[in-house]
Amino acid sequence: MRIRATVAAVSGALALSAFVVPAAQAADSASSYRADVAKVLEAAHSASGRTAFSATTAADDEPYALDVTFSNLKVNSGKAIAVGTTNHVAVPVTYTLTHGADVDITAADFQTGPYIYKGAFSDPDNMLFGVDAAKCTVTSSTAASCKGNIDIYPAEGDLINSDAGAWKAAGLAIALNGQDPSSSSFDITKVGVADKGGFTSPNVQRYSKLTVNASPEPVKKGKTITVTGKLTRANWETNKYAGYTGQSVKLQFRKKGSTTYTTIKTIKTDGYGNLKTTTTASVDGYYRYSFAGTSTTPAVSAAGDYVDVR
């Protein structure tokens, strides 16, 4: 899910103008974690009327600083996060949570989870959370090992194209201490919040596709083979795939009976993402295009197209 942020709120970090729950998830009980997070952070901001909450300064209208820290936070095992146009992507995250003796992480209303954010921690452009809170296993009286997901719903508007590229990761913990964020008597000062960013996150990338067609088939030895194809990537704003223009792509060949592709030449996609080049037929084998990828788009290779040379 997405938070598109404009105003800093908690710990001088977590910022929000709207906390968006995908429509398909809004009526599900699993969305309660995100709803609670939204209400706590919104209450913290509206109550204070300020742009930042200071963990070192006591206040009568803000959550208190929860004695919780995060470490060893790993997102998707360090692998890039490729997101298409429609399918939900669940990104696994593990981390260690350390807490003071006065913090009961087994309490029913204690919630923790990871998130990733785009831009500055103090004023992020976008944030992505999980549907559910993380699950933690107690490892000592003051520590736990936690596993959670970051859930991305591209069809629900979680991402825009400019979100592709570098992100950072963070950990969040909230102790409601019996407070109900939906109640008119909700007292934000009795809620504890811990929030830490700056952890490494892999890039979020626009899922890519690559096609190839070699013709004619069959072909006489020494004749010209024309190889066409197209490189496309997810457009998160239209929920369709669009041509990736001006990109270098390798034309490769694998001889029949071999397992290794060799590069014949490198060409660039045109203004629509199309590819077209020629080569000379020599032996039976498979032609494919291969794209090395960029920081915003993952590498991809087309399935080989077999050509019978006679």
C-alpha positions in Angstrom: 0.0 0.0 0.0 1.0 3.6 -0.5 1.4 6.7 1.5 2.0 9.7 -0.7 3.6 12.1 1.7 3.9 15.8 2.2 4.1 16.6 5.9 6.5 15.1 8.4 4.8 13.6 11.5 6.5 11.1 13.8 10.1 11.1 14.9 10.7 13.8 12.4 10.3 11.2 9.7 7.1 9.4 8.8 5.2 11.9 6.7 1.8 11.7 5.2 -1.0 13.6 3.4 -3.0 10.4 2.7 -2.8 6.8 3.8 -4.3 4.8 0.9 -5.7 1.4 1.5 -6.4 -0.5 -1.8 -10.1 -0.9 -2.4 -9.9 -4.6 -2.7 -8.4 -4.7 0.8 -10.3 -2.0 2.6 -13.1 -4.3 3.9 -10.7 -7.0 4.9 -9.8 -7.5 8.6 -6.1 -7.8 7.5 -6.2 -4.1 6.7 -6.5 -3.2 10.4 -2.8 -2.9 10.9 -2.5 -0.3 8.2 -5.6 1.5 9.4 -4.2 1.7 12.9 -0.9 3.0 11.6 -2.7 5.6 9.6 -4.9 6.8 12.4 -2.0 7.0 14.9 0.2 9.0 12.6 -2.6 11.2 11.5 -3.7 11.8 15.1 -0.1 12.6 16.0 0.1 15.3 13.3 -3.3 16.8 13.7 -3.0 17.0 17.5 0.4 18.6 17.5 -0.2 21.0 14.6 3.5 20.8 13.9 5.6 19.3 11.2 7.7 17.1 13.3 7.6 15.0 16.5 10.8 15.1 18.6 11.7 12.0 20.5 13.8 14.1 22.9 11.1 16.7 23.8 8.1 15.8 25.9 4.8 17.1 24.6 1.2 17.0 25.8 -0.3 16.2 22.4 2.0 13.7 20.8 2.8 10.0 21.1 5.7 9.2 23.3 9.0 7.8 22.1 8.8 4.0 22.4 12.0 2.3 23.6 12.3 0.1 20.5 15.2 -0.1 17.9 15.6 -2.0 14.7 18.7 -3.7 13.2 19.7 -6.3 10.5 16.8 -5.2 8.3 16.9 -7.0 5.0 14.4 -6.4 2.2 13.8 -9.2 -0.4 17.1 -10.8 0.4 18.8 -7.8 -1.4 17.2 -8.6 -4.7 15.6 -5.9 -6.9 11.8 -5.6 -6.6 10.2 -6.0 -10.1 6.6 -4.8 -10.2 4.3 -5.3 -13.2 1.0 -3.6 -14.0 -1.6 -5.6 -12.2 -0.3 -8.4 -10.0 0.1 -7.9 -6.2 3.8 -8.2 -5.1 4.6 -9.4 -1.6 8.1 -8.4 -0.6 9.6 -10.3 2.3 11.5 -8.4 5.0 13.4 -9.7 8.1 14.8 -7.7 11.0 15.7 -7.7 14.6 13.7 -5.7 17.1 15.3 -4.7 20.4 13.2 -3.2 23.2 13.3 -1.9 26.7 12.1 -4.0 29.6 9.0 -1.9 29.9 7.8 -2.6 26.4 5.6 -5.7 26.0 5.9 -6.8 22.4 3.6 -9.7 23.1 0.7 -7.4 23.9 -2.3 -7.8 21.5 -2.1 -4.1 20.5 1.6 -3.9 20.0 2.3 -3.7 16.2 5.5 -3.6 14.2 6.3 -3.7 10.6 8.8 -2.7 7.9 8.2 -0.2 5.1 10.2 1.3 2.3 10.2 4.9 1.3 11.2 7.0 -1.8 13.1 10.2 -1.2 14.2 11.7 2.1 13.3 10.1 5.4 12.2 13.4 6.7 10.0 14.2 3.7 9.4 11.1 1.6 7.7 11.1 -1.7 6.1 7.7 -1.3 6.0 4.9 1.3 5.0 1.3 0.9 3.8 -0.8 3.9 2.5 -4.3 4.4 -1.1 -5.4 4.7 -0.4 -7.1 8.0 1.9 -6.4 10.9 5.1 -8.4 11.0 5.3 -11.6 13.1 8.0 -11.6 15.7 9.6 -14.5 17.6 11.0 -13.7 21.0 14.7 -14.5 21.2 15.5 -12.9 24.6 13.8 -10.8 27.3 14.6 -7.7 25.2 14.9 -8.9 21.6 12.9 -10.6 18.9 13.4 -11.8 15.3 10.7 -10.4 13.0 9.4 -11.3 9.6 6.9 -9.2 7.6 5.9 -8.3 4.0 5.7 -5.0 2.1 2.6 -5.4 -0.1 2.6 -3.6 -3.5 -0.6 -3.2 -5.5 0.3 -1.5 -8.8 -3.3 -1.7 -10.1 -4.4 0.3 -7.1 -2.1 3.2 -7.8 0.7 2.3 -5.3 3.4 3.5 -7.7 3.9 6.1 -10.4 6.6 5.8 -13.0 9.0 8.2 -11.3 9.0 5.9 -8.3 11.2 3.4 -10.1 14.8 3.3 -8.9 16.4 3.8 -5.5 14.4 3.4 -2.2 15.3 3.1 1.5 13.9 0.9 4.2 12.6 1.5 7.7 11.1 -0.1 10.7 8.0 1.0 12.6 6.6 0.0 16.0 3.4 1.2 17.7 2.3 0.4 21.3 -1.4 1.3 21.5 -1.5 0.5 25.2 -5.3 -0.1 25.2 -6.1 3.0 23.1 -8.6 2.6 20.2 -7.6 4.9 17.3 -11.2 4.9 16.0 -12.6 6.0 19.4 -13.6 9.6 20.1 -11.7 9.3 23.4 -8.5 8.2 21.7 -5.5 9.7 23.7 -2.5 9.9 21.4 -0.2 10.8 24.4 -0.7 7.2 25.7 0.5 5.7 22.5 4.2 4.8 21.9 5.9 5.1 18.5 9.3 4.0 17.3 10.4 4.7 13.7 13.9 4.3 12.2 14.9 4.7 8.5 18.0 4.7 6.5 18.3 1.0 6.0 19.3 -0.4 2.6 16.6 -1.4 0.2 16.9 -2.9 -3.3 15.6 -0.8 -6.2 12.0 -0.9 -7.1 11.8 -1.6 -10.9 9.3 -1.5 -13.7 8.8 -5.1 -14.8 10.2 -5.7 -18.4 9.3 -7.9 -21.3 11.2 -8.8 -24.5 10.1 -10.6 -27.6 11.9 -11.9 -30.7 11.0 -13.3 -34.1 13.5 -14.5 -36.6 12.4 -15.1 -40.2 12.1 -16.6 -42.7 11.9 -20.1 -41.3 13.3 -22.3 -42.8 16.0 -20.4 -44.6 18.8 -21.4 -47.0 22.4 -21.2 -45.8 24.0 -17.8 -46.7 20.6 -16.0 -47.0 19.6 -13.1 -44.8 17.6 -13.6 -41.6 15.6 -10.6 -40.3 15.2 -10.5 -36.5 12.5 -8.3 -35.0 11.4 -7.8 -31.4 10.2 -5.4 -28.8 11.3 -4.3 -25.4 8.5 -3.1 -23.1 8.2 -2.3 -19.4 5.4 -1.6 -17.0 3.8 1.8 -17.0 2.4 2.2 -13.5 0.2 5.1 -14.5 -1.7 3.4 -17.3 -1.4 -0.2 -16.0 -0.1 -1.2 -19.5 3.2 -2.1 -21.0 4.9 0.5 -23.1 8.0 0.5 -25.3 11.4 1.2 -23.6 13.1 3.5 -26.0 16.7 4.1 -26.8 18.0 1.0 -25.0 20.9 -1.1 -26.0 19.9 -4.7 -26.7 22.1 -7.7 -27.7 21.2 -10.0 -30.6 22.4 -13.5 -29.5 22.6 -16.9 -31.2 22.8 -20.4 -29.8 23.7 -23.3 -32.1 21.5 -26.3 -32.0 22.8 -28.8 -29.4 24.6 -26.0 -27.5 23.6 -24.4 -24.2 25.5 -21.2 -24.7 24.4 -18.0 -26.4 27.0 -15.8 -28.1 26.4 -12.1 -29.0 26.2 -11.3 -32.7 25.7 -7.5 -32.4 24.2 -4.8 -30.2 21.4 -2.5 -31.4 19.1 0.1 -29.9 15.3 0.2 -29.5 13.5 2.8 -31.6 11.0 5.4 -30.3 8.4 2.6 -29.7 10.8 0.0 -28.1 11.0 -1.9 -31.4 14.0 -3.9 -32.5 15.0 -4.9 -36.1 18.2 -6.1 -37.6 19.6 -8.7 -40.0 22.1 -11.5 -39.9 23.3 -14.2 -42.2 22.0 -17.8 -41.9 24.8 -20.3 -41.2 23.6 -23.2 -39.1 20.5 -24.4 -37.3 19.9 -22.6 -34.0 18.1 -20.1 -31.8 18.1 -16.3 -32.0 17.2 -14.1 -29.1 17.4 -10.6 -27.8 18.9 -9.9 -24.4 18.6 -6.7 -22.4 21.1 -6.0 -19.5 18.7 -3.9 -17.5 19.0 -0.5 -15.8 18.5 0.9 -12.3 14.7 1.3 -13.0 14.1 -1.8 -15.2 15.2 -5.4 -14.7 17.3 -7.4 -17.1 15.3 -9.7 -19.5 16.0 -12.1 -22.3 13.6 -13.3 -24.9 13.0 -17.0 -25.4 15.1 -18.3 -28.3 13.4 -18.5 -31.7 14.6 -21.5 -33.7 15.6 -21.2 -37.3 16.1 -24.2 -39.5 19.0 -23.6 -42.0 18.9 -25.8 -45.1 
